[in-house]
Amino acid sequence: TAYSVAAGDLQAVQVVVECCLKRQQLVVYCSRFDCSDSFTVGEALYVAGFSEIYLYEAGFSNWQHGENQ
């Protein structure tokens, strides 16, 4: 399951908190490499009690174009 959570969108973070298990692995990412919003979202999830948070630093654009190999 994927959720789009913008940094600062506390309601979207709350949706993830309510639907996901705290022990579930979560991957957070930004649209591009030079965006830092994923850090903000990851930190909010950590504060909410999640511990299996992984950051895909290259961003969605990199993943989408298959540059993650």
Number of C-alpha atoms within 10 A of each C-alpha: 4 8 10 11 20 15 17 12 11 12 11 15 20 14 12 18 16 9 8 13 12 18 11 11 12 19 13 22 24 22 17 15 14 10 13 15 18 22 17 14 23 23 14 18 21 14 10 14 13 19 15 14 17 14 15 16 18 17 20 17 15 16 15 10 8 9 9 12 5
